[in-house]
């Protein structure tokens, strides 16, 4: 296996984790929560401490699409 392949896989895995974290934070992928991975714990609050789960799906989707990582 080439070193460049491993580097690309590492980068892809990191990006996948970021995407899954945003989807989970805004409860846009409830199937992820069923598996309860450790890295999603504590992601259910916005930067100002408000509960994201209290927001409408439309607002959560907008926030997810505009979040910067």
N, C-alpha and C positions, 0 to 999 in steps of 0.2 A: 504494500500500500504506500502511496506517495505521501510525503509530508504535507503537501498542499491540500490533499484530500482531507486529512485530519484537521487541518486548520479551518477549512471551509465547513466541515461538519461541526466543529466547535462553535463557529460563528452562527451557523444555522440553528443549533440547539439553543444558544443564548437568545436569539431573536424569537424563537418559538416560545421560550419561557416568558419573555416579555409580553408577547401577544396573549398567551394564556392568562397571565396575571391581570392584564387590563380587562379581558373578557370576564374573568371571575370577579374582579373588583366591582364591576358594574352589573353583575348578575346577568350577563348576556349569554352565558354558557353554563347552565345549571348542571349539565351532565358532568362537568369537571368536578363540581362540589361533591358529587356522589362518591368519588374516589378519594376525596379529602387529602390531597397532597399537602405536605407541611408548608410549602412556600406560599400558600394562599391564605394562611391564617393571619388575621389582622389587616386584611386588605379591604374590609367592608366599610371604611370611613373615608370621607373626603379630606382634603388638606386642612379644612377648617374644623374638622371633627364631627361634621354632620353625618348622619347615617344615610348611606347611599341607597339602602333598601327602601327608604321612605319616598324616594323619587319615582316619577313615572318612567316607564320603559323608554319613552321618547327622549326624556332628559338624560337618562343613563347612557343611551346610545350616542347622543350628541357629545356628552362628556368623554366617552371612550374614544370617539373618533378624533377629538381635539386634544387628548392628553399627549403630553410630550414625555418621552422617557429619557 
